[in-house]
């Protein structure tokens, strides 16, 4: 497997079906975008406090905690899984890691199911926060409560509510980074662009970064719809200014000053996608569906690279060939991006 570089617990059947539907929706949306370009858990709090607070902390392993945080904005208790170094040596930065379109297990971040994050970060001087987001949330503040998906105020939670609580409880030094895959990749860059300087380092693996116009709206709308939600409740009807307000390409100037790492595969199948590879129980899905989604991600990534280059914003772009929209490639990129993230965080 080569990397081309340029600078600038199984889900229930119904949940798996929804994830597959969401992946299919993503393909359709990405194809629309390409054509257009050519022409942890969430539970209701019984007595909601008026301010965000940590309700309880449960030790889940030698370096792992389950932190139950009351979000005043969402009026719910959000589970955030936290990883700390095996040997703690004073204040340290916090790295927020966002998942994809939805969690397979409402009690455990998919990062802890599909990757070696616990082992990998055990000797790193950083606190890792893994919020268990709602399905199809896009980690954003929705304009209205959704009848199916509920109340989503994720930007408020991730920017205003959670950081001071984690810094106080886990010896934070005020430095923050953020990273994510797939839906979480776009959300990571979106949050960084909308909040200049808030994150010192940003990593995005296999995402899409525009939300403007029919083509840009198609991908988020397809994901939200796959989970039974209505994206009009997120950023309004088609053409609402809120869609443009969350477009990374249109607000890329907000990324200046942050260390930026972006990766994507080419969509070509490799050894991780072969029948018989551990964990690959559906080779056709990984090769065809995962390949098509990753081709769309590559298109989105090239557009982002061109935009940042035009603005002279430094960034590190990595095109992995072969590479599909699947976990083994993201685990590789987590490892390869760490030195870049660490430098941005001053670790």
Long-range contacts (C-beta under 8 A, 24 or more apart in sequence): 1-270, 1-271, 1-320, 1-321, 1-322, 1-323, 1-332, 2-320, 2-321, 3-263, 3-318, 3-319, 3-320, 3-321, 3-336, 4-318, 4-319, 4-320, 4-321, 5-316, 5-317, 5-318, 5-319, 6-305, 6-317, 6-319, 7-314, 7-315, 7-316, 7-317, 8-305, 8-308, 8-309, 8-313, 8-314, 8-315, 8-317, 9-104, 9-105, 9-108, 9-113, 10-104, 11-104, 11-105, 15-102, 15-104, 18-102, 18-135, 18-226, 18-227, 19-101, 19-102, 19-104, 20-285, 20-289, 21-226, 22-101, 22-102, 22-136, 22-222, 22-223, 22-226, 22-227, 23-101, 23-289, 23-290, 23-293, 23-325, 24-226, 24-289, 25-222, 25-223, 25-225, 25-226, 26-101, 26-219, 26-222, 26-223, 26-293, 26-296, 27-289, 27-292, 27-293, 27-296, 28-218, 28-222, 29-218, 29-219, 29-220, 29-221, 29-222, 29-223, 29-296, 30-208, 30-219, 30-292, 30-293, 30-295, 30-296, 30-297, 30-299, 30-300, 31-292, 31-296, 32-214, 32-215, 32-218, 33-208, 33-210, 33-215, 33-216, 33-218, 33-219, 33-296, 33-299, 33-300, 34-296, 34-299, 35-215, 36-213, 36-214, 36-215, 37-215, 37-299, 37-303, 40-66, 40-78, 40-79, 40-80, 40-81, 40-103, 40-106, 40-107, 40-108, 40-109, 40-130, 40-131, 40-132, 41-79, 41-106, 41-107, 41-132, 42-74, 42-76, 42-77, 42-78, 42-79, 42-106, 42-132, 42-134, 42-150, 43-76, 43-77, 44-75, 44-76, 44-77, 45-70, 45-75, 45-76, 45-77, 48-72, 48-75, 52-157, 52-160, 52-161, 52-162, 52-165, 53-165, 54-165, 54-169, 57-169, 61-118, 62-86, 63-118, 63-121, 63-122, 64-112, 64-118, 67-166, 67-169, 69-161, 69-162, 69-165, 71-153, 71-156, 71-157, 71-161, 72-161, 73-141, 73-153, 73-156, 73-157, 73-160, 73-161, 74-151, 74-152, 74-153, 74-154, 74-157, 75-151, 76-150, 76-151, 78-131, 78-132, 78-157, 79-107, 79-131, 79-132, 80-129, 80-130, 80-131, 80-132, 80-162, 80-166, 81-108, 81-109, 81-112, 81-129, 81-130, 81-132, 82-127, 82-128, 82-129, 82-130, 82-166, 82-170, 83-117, 83-118, 83-121, 83-122, 83-127, 83-128, 83-130, 84-127, 84-128, 84-170, 85-121, 85-122, 85-123, 85-124, 85-125, 85-126, 85-127, 86-122, 86-123, 87-123, 88-171, 89-125, 90-171, 91-171, 91-172, 91-173, 92-125, 92-126, 92-127, 92-171, 92-172, 92-173, 92-347, 93-126, 93-127, 93-172, 93-173, 93-174, 93-175, 93-176, 93-177, 93-200, 93-345, 93-346, 93-347, 94-126, 94-127, 94-128, 94-129, 94-163, 94-166, 94-167, 94-170, 94-172, 94-175, 94-176, 94-177, 95-126, 95-127, 95-128, 95-129, 95-176, 95-177, 95-178, 95-179, 95-201, 95-341, 95-345, 96-129, 96-131, 96-158, 96-176, 96-177, 96-178, 96-179, 97-128, 97-129, 97-130, 97-178, 97-179, 97-180, 97-184, 98-131, 98-133, 98-139, 98-178, 98-179, 98-180, 98-181, 98-183, 98-184, 98-185, 98-187, 98-188, 99-130, 99-132, 99-133, 99-180, 99-181, 99-183, 99-184, 100-180, 100-181, 100-182, 100-183, 100-184, 101-135, 101-136, 101-182, 101-183, 101-223, 101-226, 101-227, 102-133, 102-134, 102-135, 102-136, 102-227, 103-132, 103-133, 103-135, 106-132, 107-132, 108-132, 114-327, 114-330, 114-331, 115-327, 115-330, 115-331, 115-334, 116-331, 117-334, 120-334, 120-335, 120-338, 124-338, 124-342, 124-347, 125-347, 126-177, 126-342, 126-345, 126-347, 127-166, 127-170, 127-171, 127-172, 129-162, 129-166, 131-157, 131-158, 131-162, 135-227, 135-229, 136-183, 136-223, 136-224, 136-226, 136-227, 136-229, 138-183, 138-186, 138-187, 138-190, 138-220, 138-223, 138-224, 138-234, 138-246, 139-180, 139-184, 139-187, 139-190, 139-191, 140-187, 140-190, 140-234, 140-235, 140-246, 142-233, 142-234, 142-235, 143-233, 143-234, 143-235, 143-236, 143-242, 144-233, 145-233, 146-229, 146-230, 146-233, 146-234, 147-230, 148-227, 148-228, 148-229, 148-230, 149-224, 149-227, 149-228, 149-229, 149-233, 152-234, 155-191, 155-194, 158-191, 159-191, 159-195, 159-198, 175-200, 175-345, 175-346, 176-200, 177-201, 177-202, 177-203, 177-341, 177-344, 177-345, 178-202, 178-203, 179-203, 179-204, 179-205, 179-261, 179-334, 179-337, 179-341, 180-204, 180-205, 180-207, 181-205, 181-206, 181-207, 181-330, 182-206, 182-207, 182-297, 182-325, 183-207, 183-223, 185-262, 186-248, 189-248, 189-255, 189-260, 189-262, 189-304, 190-246, 190-248, 192-254, 192-255, 192-258, 193-248, 193-251, 193-252, 193-253, 193-254, 193-255, 194-245, 194-246, 194-251, 194-254, 195-254, 196-253, 196-254, 196-255, 196-256, 196-257, 197-257, 197-258, 199-258, 200-258, 200-259, 200-344, 200-345, 200-346, 201-258, 201-259, 201-260, 201-261, 201-340, 201-341, 201-342, 201-343, 201-344, 201-345, 202-255, 202-258, 202-259, 202-260, 202-261, 203-261, 203-262, 203-333, 203-334, 203-337, 203-340, 203-341, 204-260, 204-261, 204-262, 204-263, 205-262, 205-263, 205-264, 205-329, 205-330, 205-333, 205-334, 205-337, 206-263, 206-264, 206-265, 206-293, 206-294, 206-297, 206-325, 206-329, 206-330, 207-262, 207-264, 207-297, 207-300, 207-301, 208-296, 208-297, 208-300, 209-247, 209-248, 209-249, 209-300, 209-301, 209-303, 209-304, 210-247, 210-248, 210-249, 210-250, 210-300, 210-303, 211-235, 211-243, 211-244, 211-246, 211-247, 211-248, 212-243, 212-244, 212-247, 212-249, 212-250, 214-238, 216-243, 216-247, 217-243, 248-304, 249-303, 249-304, 249-307, 252-304, 252-307, 252-308, 252-311, 252-313, 253-311, 253-313, 255-308, 255-313, 255-315, 256-311, 256-313, 258-344, 259-340, 259-341, 259-343, 259-344, 260-308, 260-313, 260-314, 260-315, 260-316, 261-315, 261-316, 261-318, 261-337, 261-340, 261-341, 262-301, 262-304, 262-305, 262-315, 262-316, 262-317, 262-318, 263-301, 263-317, 263-318, 263-319, 263-320, 263-333, 263-336, 263-337, 264-294, 264-297, 264-298, 264-300, 264-301, 264-318, 264-319, 264-320, 264-323, 265-294, 265-297, 265-298, 265-319, 265-320, 265-321, 265-322, 265-323, 265-324, 265-325, 265-329, 266-294, 266-295, 266-298, 266-319, 266-320, 266-321, 266-322, 266-323, 267-291, 267-292, 267-293, 267-294, 267-295, 267-298, 267-323, 267-324, 268-321, 268-322, 268-323, 268-324, 269-322, 269-324, 270-322, 270-323, 270-324, 271-322, 272-324, 272-326, 272-328, 272-329, 273-322, 273-324, 273-326, 277-328, 279-327, 279-328, 280-326, 286-324, 286-326, 287-324, 289-325, 290-324, 290-325, 290-326, 291-324, 291-325, 293-324, 293-325, 294-323, 294-324, 294-325, 297-325, 316-340
